[in-house]
């Protein structure tokens, strides 16, 4: 008869290994079954087995028994089904079966999933659907370091995190109800307008409001009308240094006014009228939370938010950084600042930097305002990683996290701003300078920090300066800047749209659905049509207030102030009314979606002018290979063509290469960095963009 054991269930394979190695009396025995490894060991003589899941092993889907209408809406009866029932995640079946087999002889269960709503939901589903138990003991940790895992095991709670679970289940059910029903409604509205074919048109509780925000910015840019203005600039000489000063009114809206001032300055002398210097400090940055990390990684490396989270997750699984899904911008002393700095100092490139901080009598980080009940901010652990074992992506994110951690303990940066007022025949020009007096915290993040440095020479009031040139510049006001993937995440966080764990996926979905495109986010015609349809016929779907209200409700569930069933019932009532109105206008909605989809596809097909014959370039599928390439509409007279990368989505940017005049396309591969390139294989720009 098999002896009983305690079964520990981890969220992922690397976590299972690290937990086992940390708490075992001696080296754990690894057992491979169905291609998945689990671990057997003892803790103080008691037999344990630690088995991994692979993230969520169950997902919410429409109940087949209570939804006889098939692929239709509304759908309110949902059930949890194994993830492996979906073709793309069929591989998770082996993880499920291993847990199922091992649960039979388990005398006790320990929840060792990541400490957040997702971790609690996925483990609870495993416990109730596979192990046939409703509760378990709970290990809570923010890093996968040996010390913290041991402490987590020794101090584990007797029950799972029920408040976190209830909040998580509420979120899953709300997202499923809104996402499933609204996506079906939009898709069927379109499908009923075409004879054949199927195009998925999706939206959701967070997806809709996010796209609406992006479209609002798009419309601001589109409606913007440039306004001309003029600037007056003088170039003066101080010793051997040439400096430029701008007239006090940086924007002169009347050209005649600018011309009059220009003529009054000709053949005159420049004199220093006044000098104003001001010292100011800039405090160190605050620790990274998930959104801050994703935004900075995009700014520095152009990594998408989803990509950054995947890279950070891999570092967390190695034990080298703390849990990367956190809202906190605070680092509590319990993480042991000095111990981490001493560990970082063993890495050659950080030795001198860490030593500067270790000399301090006290270590006090500059804290941000955001907190998280489950985790501190993202930080490097004292189990530092050999950089040679990291790939280039991991090195970049690890370096970013280490340098931010060092920076928050640094001293304020001291800067000086300098304004010199110069008079030319009574006309005032301003010469501006900035310099760093004490770099402070920037010595730790120098490679990621840039400041305008323009030191001015010593000048005295009354000093006369030689005028080398006097110019009038014609300029135009510029439209608002588009959001990029980093800034839109900040907006989502500020407006409480989504969570630290879901925002990256929501943004990626908008790209995948071709609602948005580009690094500087541009809403496509299809994305615009979807939002216009929603706002015309059911504006509540794209409303920020609705999503924010649900976020407040989920917070009340977490605090125990409201029951999950009450929130879900209210959502169903609201959704029923929304879908009823939608059904009344389904034909009109479908017609507008069809028109928008057709125009969107036409835009993508029109790639530009063939540089060899002047005809249109278009996407063509090869009859021989079944692969797409770019061909000329003038075929067979013009045989000009360009190959395309395989296993990638190709988007038209609407621009042409300055070097070879061929169209520039955007290459999008799942899990890899998006880039742009011209179609000409032999263009010199390939040195910059890389070859196909």
C-alpha positions in Angstrom: 0.0 0.0 0.0 1.3 3.4 -1.0 2.2 5.6 2.0 0.4 8.9 2.3 2.1 12.2 1.6 1.6 16.0 1.6 0.9 17.3 -2.0 2.2 20.7 -2.8 0.8 22.2 -6.0 2.9 24.9 -7.7 1.8 27.2 -10.5 4.6 26.3 -12.9 7.5 23.8 -13.4 10.3 26.1 -12.3 8.5 27.1 -9.2 7.9 23.5 -8.3 11.6 22.8 -8.6 12.7 25.8 -6.6 10.1 25.1 -3.8 11.2 21.5 -3.6 14.9 22.3 -3.4 14.3 25.0 -0.8 12.3 23.1 1.7 13.5 19.5 1.3 15.6 17.8 4.0 18.0 16.8 1.2 18.1 16.9 -2.6 14.7 16.1 -4.0 14.1 13.1 -6.3 12.8 14.2 -9.7 10.2 12.0 -11.3 9.1 12.4 -14.9 5.7 11.3 -15.9 3.9 12.1 -19.2 6.7 14.4 -20.0 6.2 16.5 -16.8 8.6 16.5 -13.9 7.5 16.5 -10.2 9.5 16.1 -7.1 9.5 13.7 -4.1 11.3 14.6 -0.8 10.9 14.8 2.9 10.6 17.8 5.2 11.5 17.0 8.8 11.0 13.3 7.9 7.5 13.8 6.5 7.0 12.7 2.9 6.1 15.4 0.4 5.5 15.6 -3.4 5.5 18.9 -5.2 3.8 18.9 -8.6 3.5 21.7 -11.1 0.5 23.1 -13.0 1.0 25.1 -16.1 -0.9 28.2 -15.3 -4.7 27.9 -15.5 -5.8 24.3 -16.1 -9.5 25.4 -16.3 -11.2 28.2 -18.2 -14.7 29.6 -18.2 -16.9 28.5 -21.1 -20.6 28.5 -22.0 -22.4 25.6 -20.3 -23.4 23.1 -23.0 -26.4 21.8 -21.0 -27.9 25.2 -20.4 -27.1 26.8 -23.7 -28.9 24.8 -26.3 -29.0 27.6 -28.9 -25.4 27.0 -29.9 -23.2 29.9 -30.9 -25.6 32.7 -29.9 -26.3 35.2 -27.2 -27.1 36.0 -24.5 -25.1 33.4 -22.6 -25.3 33.6 -18.8 -24.7 29.9 -17.8 -21.0 29.4 -17.6 -18.9 26.5 -16.4 -15.2 25.8 -15.8 -13.8 23.3 -18.4 -10.3 21.9 -18.6 -8.0 24.0 -20.6 -6.8 21.0 -22.6 -10.2 20.9 -24.3 -9.0 23.8 -26.5 -6.8 22.7 -29.3 -4.0 25.3 -28.7 -3.6 24.3 -25.1 -4.2 20.5 -25.4 -0.7 20.0 -24.0 -1.9 21.0 -20.5 -3.7 17.6 -20.2 -0.6 15.9 -19.0 -0.2 18.4 -16.1 -3.8 17.8 -15.1 -3.6 14.0 -15.2 -0.4 14.1 -13.1 -2.1 16.1 -10.4 -5.1 13.9 -10.6 -3.1 10.7 -10.1 -1.0 12.2 -7.2 -4.1 13.6 -5.4 -5.5 10.1 -4.6 -2.9 9.3 -1.9 -2.4 12.8 -0.6 -3.2 13.3 3.1 -3.0 17.0 2.9 -2.7 19.8 0.3 -0.6 22.9 0.1 -1.4 25.8 -2.3 1.9 27.2 -3.5 0.6 29.2 -6.5 1.6 32.9 -7.1 0.0 35.1 -4.5 -2.5 37.1 -6.5 -6.1 36.6 -7.8 -5.0 34.6 -10.8 -2.9 32.2 -8.7 -5.7 31.7 -6.1 -8.4 31.0 -8.8 -6.3 28.5 -10.7 -5.3 26.6 -7.6 -8.8 26.6 -6.2 -10.0 25.1 -9.4 -7.4 22.4 -9.2 -8.3 21.7 -5.6 -12.1 21.4 -6.3 -12.2 19.9 -9.8 -9.1 17.5 -9.6 -8.4 16.9 -6.0 -12.0 16.9 -4.7 -11.2 19.2 -1.8 -12.4 22.7 -1.0 -9.5 24.1 0.9 -5.7 23.7 1.5 -2.9 25.2 3.5 -1.3 28.3 1.8 2.3 29.3 1.3 2.7 33.0 0.6 5.8 34.5 -0.9 7.0 37.3 -3.2 10.2 35.7 -4.3 11.4 32.2 -5.1 14.5 32.5 -3.0 15.5 29.6 -0.7 15.1 31.7 2.5 11.7 33.1 1.7 10.3 29.7 0.5 11.5 28.1 3.7 9.9 30.8 5.8 6.8 30.6 3.7 6.5 26.8 4.4 7.2 27.2 8.1 4.6 30.0 8.5 2.0 28.9 6.0 -1.6 29.8 6.7 -4.1 27.0 7.5 -6.4 28.0 4.6 -6.3 29.5 1.1 -6.8 33.2 0.6 -10.5 33.3 0.4 -11.0 37.1 0.0 -8.5 37.1 -2.9 -10.2 34.0 -4.4 -13.7 35.6 -4.3 -12.4 38.8 -5.9 -10.6 36.7 -8.6 -13.6 34.6 -9.3 -15.8 37.7 -9.6 -13.3 39.2 -12.2 -13.2 36.0 -14.2 -17.0 35.7 -14.4 -17.5 39.4 -15.2 -14.9 39.3 -18.0 -16.3 36.1 -19.4 -19.9 37.3 -19.4 -19.1 40.6 -21.1 -16.4 39.3 -23.4 -18.4 36.2 -24.6 -21.7 38.0 -25.1 -20.4 41.2 -26.7 -18.0 39.3 -29.0 -20.8 37.0 -30.1 -23.2 39.9 -30.6 -20.7 41.9 -32.8 -19.5 38.8 -34.7 -23.0 37.6 -35.5 -24.2 41.1 -36.5 -21.4 41.0 -39.1 -21.9 37.4 -40.1 -25.6 37.9 -40.9 -24.6 40.5 -43.5 -22.4 38.2 -45.6 -23.1 35.0 -47.5 -20.1 33.2 -46.2 -17.0 33.5 -44.2 -16.4 34.3 -40.6 -14.6 37.3 -39.0 -14.3 37.5 -35.3 -15.1 41.0 -34.0 -14.3 41.1 -30.3 -14.7 43.6 -27.4 -14.9 43.3 -23.7 -15.3 45.0 -20.3 -11.8 46.6 -20.5 -11.0 46.2 -24.2 -13.8 48.5 -25.3 -13.0 51.5 -23.0 -9.3 51.2 -23.8 -9.9 51.3 -27.5 -12.3 54.3 -27.0 -9.5 56.2 -25.2 -7.1 55.5 -28.1 -9.7 56.6 -30.7 -10.3 59.8 -28.8 -6.7 60.7 -29.1 -6.8 59.6 -32.8 -9.6 62.1 -33.4 -7.8 64.9 -31.6 -4.9 64.4 -33.9 -7.0 64.2 -37.0 -9.0 67.3 -36.2 -5.9 69.3 -35.2 -5.2 72.2 -37.6 -1.7 73.5 -37.6 -1.3 77.2 -36.9 1.7 79.1 -38.3 3.9 81.1 -36.0 7.3 82.7 -36.2 10.4 82.7 -33.9 13.2 85.2 -33.7 16.6 83.8 -32.9 20.0 85.6 -32.5 23.3 83.9 -32.5 25.9 85.6 -30.2 29.5 85.0 -29.6 31.1 84.8 -26.1 34.8 84.3 -26.5 35.1 81.3 -28.8 31.6 80.0 -27.9 28.6 80.6 -30.2 25.2 80.6 -28.4 21.6 80.9 -29.6 19.0 83.1 -27.8 15.2 83.2 -28.6 13.0 86.3 -28.5 11.0 86.5 -25.2 7.7 85.6 -27.1 8.7 82.2 -28.3 5.6 82.1 -30.6 4.9 85.3 -32.6 1.5 84.7 -34.3 1.7 87.7 -36.6 4.5 87.6 -39.3 4.4 91.4 -39.7 5.1 91.8 -35.9 8.1 89.4 -36.2 9.4 91.3 -39.2 9.2 94.7 -37.4 11.2 93.3 -34.5 13.7 91.8 -36.8 14.4 95.1 -38.6 14.7 96.9 -35.3 17.5 94.6 -34.2 19.6 94.9 -37.3 23.0 96.5 -36.9 22.5 96.8 -33.1 24.5 95.6 -30.2 23.5 92.8 -27.8 23.8 93.6 -24.1 23.3 91.4 -21.0 20.4 92.9 -19.2 19.9 90.4 -16.3 21.0 86.9 -15.2 18.8 84.5 -13.2 20.1 81.3 -11.7 18.1 78.7 -9.8 19.1 75.5 -8.1 16.7 72.7 -7.9 16.7 69.1 -6.8 15.3 66.0 -8.5 14.5 63.1 -6.2 15.4 59.5 -7.0 12.8 57.5 -8.9 10.4 55.2 -7.1 10.6 51.4 -7.2 9.1 49.6 -10.2 5.6 48.3 -10.1 4.4 46.2 -13.1 3.2 49.2 -15.1 6.3 51.3 -14.5 8.5 48.4 -15.5 6.6 47.8 -18.7 6.6 51.5 -19.6 10.3 51.9 -19.0 11.2 48.7 -20.9 9.2 50.0 -23.8 10.9 53.4 -23.6 14.4 51.9 -23.4 14.2 48.7 -25.5 10.8 48.9 -27.4 9.7 45.7 -25.7 5.9 45.3 -25.8 4.3 45.2 -22.3 3.4 41.5 -22.8 6.9 40.7 -23.8 8.3 42.5 -20.8 6.0 40.6 -18.4 7.1 37.3 -20.0 10.8 38.2 -19.6 10.3 39.3 -16.0 8.3 36.1 -15.3 11.3 34.1 -16.5 13.6 36.0 -14.1 11.2 35.5 -11.3 11.1 31.7 -11.9 14.9 31.8 -11.7 14.7 33.4 -8.3 16.6 36.5 -9.3 13.7 39.1 -9.0 10.6 39.3 -6.9 7.1 38.6 -8.2 6.7 40.9 -11.3 2.9 41.4 -11.0 2.6 44.1 -8.4 0.9 47.4 -8.0 3.2 48.5 -5.2 5.9 51.2 -5.5 7.2 50.5 -2.0 10.1 48.4 -0.7 9.6 47.3 3.0 12.8 46.8 5.1 11.8 43.1 5.6 13.3 42.4 2.1 16.8 43.2 3.7 18.2 46.0 1.6 21.8 45.5 2.7 21.8 41.8 2.0 20.5 42.4 -1.6 23.1 45.2 -2.2 25.9 42.9 -0.9 24.8 40.2 -3.4 24.6 42.7 -6.2 28.1 43.9 -5.5 29.4 40.4 -6.4 28.4 41.2 -10.0 31.4 43.0 -11.6 29.5 45.7 -13.4 27.7 46.8 -10.2 30.5 46.3 -7.7 31.5 50.0 -7.4 27.9 51.3 -7.5 26.7 48.9 -4.8 29.7 49.8 -2.7 28.7 53.5 -2.7 25.4 52.6 -1.1 26.8 50.1 1.3 28.9 53.0 2.8 25.7 54.7 3.9 24.9 54.6 7.6 21.2 54.0 6.8 19.4 52.8 3.6 16.1 54.5 3.0 14.5 54.0 -0.4 12.4 56.7 -2.1 8.9 55.2 -2.0 6.0 55.8 -4.3 2.4 56.2 -3.4 0.9 52.9 -4.8 0.7 49.8 -2.5 -0.3 46.2 -3.0 -1.6 44.0 -0.3 0.1 40.9 -1.7 3.5 42.0 -2.9 6.1 44.8 -2.6 7.5 46.6 -5.7 9.6 44.6 -8.2 13.2 44.2 -7.0 16.3 42.1 -7.5 16.8 39.3 -4.9 20.0 38.4 -3.2 20.1 35.2 -5.3 21.8 37.1 -8.1 22.0 35.5 -11.5 25.2 34.8 -13.5 24.6 37.2 -16.5 26.3 34.7 -18.8 23.4 32.4 -18.3 20.8 35.0 -19.3 19.8 35.8 -22.9 20.0 39.4 -24.2 16.3 40.1 -23.3 16.7 38.9 -19.7 20.0 40.8 -19.3 18.3 44.0 -20.3 15.3 43.6 -18.0 17.5 42.4 -15.1 19.9 45.4 -15.6 16.9 47.8 -15.7 15.5 46.3 -12.4 18.9 46.3 -10.6 19.7 49.9 -11.6 16.3 51.1 -10.6 16.8 49.3 -7.2 20.1 51.0 -6.7 18.8 54.4 -7.8 15.9 54.5 -5.2 18.6 54.6 -2.5 20.6 57.4 -4.1 20.7 61.0 -3.1 18.7 63.7 -4.9 20.2 65.1 -8.1 21.2 68.8 -7.9 20.6 70.9 -11.1 21.0 74.5 -12.0 18.9 76.4 -14.5 20.3 79.6 -16.0 18.5 82.4 -17.8 20.4 85.2 -19.4 18.2 88.2 -20.6 19.8 90.0 -23.6 18.5 93.3 -24.9 18.9 94.3 -28.5 17.5 97.8 -29.1 15.0 97.2 -26.3 14.0 93.8 -27.6 14.5 91.1 -25.1 16.0 87.7 -26.0 16.5 84.8 -23.6 19.5 82.5 -23.4 18.8 79.3 -21.5 21.2 76.9 -19.9 21.0 73.8 -17.7 23.7 71.9 -15.9 24.1 69.1 -13.4 25.9 70.2 -10.2 25.6 66.8 -8.4 24.4 63.8 -10.4 23.1 62.1 -7.2 21.1 59.0 -8.0 21.7 59.2 -11.7 25.1 57.6 -11.3 23.3 54.3 -10.8 21.0 54.6 -13.8 23.2 56.8 -16.1 22.7 54.6 -19.1 18.9 55.1 -18.8 18.9 58.7 -17.8 19.3 61.7 -20.1 19.2 65.4 -19.2 19.6 68.5 -21.2 23.1 69.8 -20.5 23.9 73.2 -21.8 26.4 75.0 -19.6 26.7 78.8 -20.2 29.9 80.7 -19.9 30.3 83.3 -17.2 28.5 86.4 -18.2 28.1 89.8 -16.4 25.2 92.3 -16.5 26.0 95.0 -18.9 28.4 92.9 -20.9 28.2 93.5 -24.6 28.0 90.5 -27.0 28.8 90.2 -30.6 25.8 89.3 -32.8 26.8 86.7 -35.4 23.3 86.2 -37.0 19.7 87.2 -36.7 17.1 84.9 -38.1 13.3 84.7 -38.4 12.1 81.1 -38.3 8.7 80.0 -39.8 7.1 77.1 -37.8 3.8 75.4 -37.2 2.1 74.1 -34.1 2.2 70.3 -33.8 -0.7 67.9 -33.1 -0.9 66.0 -29.8 1.5 63.1 -29.5 0.1 59.6 -30.0 0.2 57.2 -27.1 2.8 54.5 -27.3 2.6 51.1 -25.6 4.2 52.5 -22.5 2.0 55.6 -22.1 -1.3 53.9 -22.7 -0.5 51.4 -19.9 -0.1 54.4 -17.6 -3.4 55.8 -18.7 -5.1 52.4 -18.1 -3.6 52.2 -14.7 -4.7 55.8 -13.8 -8.2 55.1 -15.0 -8.4 51.7 -13.3 -8.9 49.8 -16.5 -7.8 46.2 -16.1 -5.1 45.0 -13.7 -1.4 44.8 -13.6 -1.6 41.2 -14.9 -4.2 41.8 -17.6 -3.4 45.2 -19.2 -0.6 43.9 -21.4 -2.8 41.1 -22.8 -5.7 43.6 -23.5 -3.3 45.8 -25.4 -2.0 42.8 -27.3 -5.5 41.7 -28.2 -6.2 45.1 -29.7 -3.2 44.6 -31.9 -4.2 41.0 -32.8 -7.7 42.1 -33.8 -6.1 44.8 -36.0 -7.9 47.5 -34.1 -4.7 49.3 -33.5 -1.2 49.3 -35.1 2.2 50.8 -34.9 4.6 51.6 -32.0 3.1 55.0 -31.9 -0.4 53.7 -31.5 -2.7 54.4 -34.4 -6.3 53.2 -34.4 -7.2 51.4 -37.6 -10.3 52.0 -39.6 -11.7 48.7 -38.3 -11.0 49.8 -34.7 -12.7 53.1 -35.3 -15.7 51.4 -36.8 -16.1 49.1 -33.8 -16.0 51.9 -31.3 -18.3 54.1 -33.4 -20.8 51.3 -33.6 -20.6 50.7 -29.8 -21.0 54.3 -29.0 -23.9 54.8 -31.4 -25.9 51.8 -30.3 -24.7 50.8 -26.8 -22.3 53.4 -25.5 -22.1 51.8 -22.0 -19.9 49.1 -23.5 -17.1 51.5 -24.2 -17.7 53.5 -21.0 -14.8 53.9 -18.6 -17.3 54.5 -15.8 -18.8 51.1 -16.2 -15.5 49.3 -15.9 -14.4 51.5 -13.0 -17.6 50.7 -11.2 -17.0 47.0 -11.6 -13.4 47.5 -10.2 -14.9 49.1 -7.1 -17.4 46.3 -6.8 -14.6 43.7 -7.0 -12.7 45.6 -4.3 -15.8 45.4 -2.1 -15.9 41.7 -2.7 -12.3 41.4 -1.6 -13.0 43.4 1.6 -16.0 41.2 2.3 -18.4 44.1 1.9 -20.4 42.5 -0.9 -21.1 39.0 -2.2 -19.8 37.8 -5.5 -23.2 36.5 -6.6 -24.7 40.0 -6.0 -22.1 41.6 -8.3 -22.6 39.0 -11.0 -26.4 39.2 -10.8 -26.3 43.0 -11.3 -23.9 42.6 -14.2 -26.3 40.1 -15.8 -29.3 42.5 -15.5 -27.3 45.3 -17.1 -26.0 43.0 -19.8 -29.5 41.8 -20.6 -30.6 45.4 -21.2 -27.6 46.1 -23.4 -28.0 43.0 -25.5 -31.7 43.7 -25.9 -31.0 47.1 -27.4 -28.2 45.5 -29.5 -30.6 42.9 -30.9 -33.0 45.7 -32.1 -30.2 47.3 -34.0 -28.3 44.2 -35.1 -28.9 44.8 -38.9 -27.6 48.3 -38.8 -24.7 47.3 -36.6 -23.8 44.5 -39.0 -24.0 46.8 -42.1 -21.7 49.4 -40.5 -19.2 46.7 -39.4 -19.2 45.2 -42.9 -18.5 48.5 -44.5 -15.7 49.2 -42.0 -14.1 45.8 -42.5 -14.2 46.1 -46.3 -12.5 49.6 -46.1 -10.0 48.3 -43.6 -9.0 45.4 -45.9 -8.8 47.7 -48.9 -6.4 50.0 -47.0 -4.2 47.0 -46.2 -4.2 45.8 -49.8 -3.1 49.1 -51.2 0.7 49.0 -50.5 1.7 51.8 -52.7 3.2 52.4 -56.1 5.5 50.0 -57.9 8.9 51.9 -58.3 9.5 50.1 -61.7 6.3 50.7 -63.6 4.0 53.0 -61.5 1.1 50.4 -61.0 -0.2 49.4 -57.6 1.6 46.9 -55.4 -0.6 44.3 -53.7 -0.5 41.1 -51.6 -0.5 38.0 -53.8 -0.7 34.3 -52.8 1.6 32.0 -54.7 -0.2 29.1 -56.4 2.9 27.0 -56.2 3.9 27.5 -52.5 0.6 28.9 -51.1 2.7 31.7 -49.4 2.1 35.4 -49.7 4.4 37.9 -51.4 4.1 41.4 -52.8 3.5 41.6 -56.5 2.7 44.3 -59.1 -0.8 44.9 -60.4 0.8 45.4 -63.8 1.7 41.7 -64.1 2.5 40.0 -66.6 4.0 43.2 -68.2 5.7 44.0 -64.9 7.2 41.1 -62.9 8.5 43.1 -60.0 7.9 41.3 -56.7 9.1 41.2 -53.1 9.2 38.2 -50.7 7.7 38.4 -47.3 8.7 36.8 -44.0 6.9 33.6 -43.1 4.9 33.0 -39.9 4.3 36.8 -39.5 1.5 39.3 -39.9 2.4 42.0 -42.4 0.9 45.4 -42.1 1.0 48.4 -44.4 2.5 51.5 -42.8 1.5 53.9 -45.7 5.1 55.1 -45.9 7.9 54.6 -48.5 11.6 54.2 -48.0 13.7 57.3 -48.4 16.5 55.3 -49.9 14.8 53.1 -52.5 11.2 54.4 -52.7 9.6 51.0 -52.0 6.8 50.7 -49.4 7.6 50.1 -45.8 5.8 47.3 -44.0 5.4 46.3 -40.4 6.4 42.8 -39.4 4.6 41.3 -36.4 5.5 37.9 -35.0 4.0 36.5 -31.9 6.3 36.7 -28.9 8.9 38.7 -30.8 9.7 42.4 -31.2 7.7 44.2 -34.0 9.8 46.0 -36.6 9.4 47.8 -39.8 11.4 47.4 -43.1 11.2 48.4 -46.7 10.4 45.6 -49.2 13.7 45.9 -51.3 16.0 43.1 -50.2 19.1 45.0 -51.4 18.3 48.4 -49.9 21.0 49.8 -47.6 18.5 50.3 -44.8 18.6 46.5 -44.3 21.7 47.1 -42.2 19.4 49.0 -39.8 16.2 46.9 -39.9 17.8 43.5 -40.3 17.3 41.0 -43.1 14.2 39.1 -43.7 
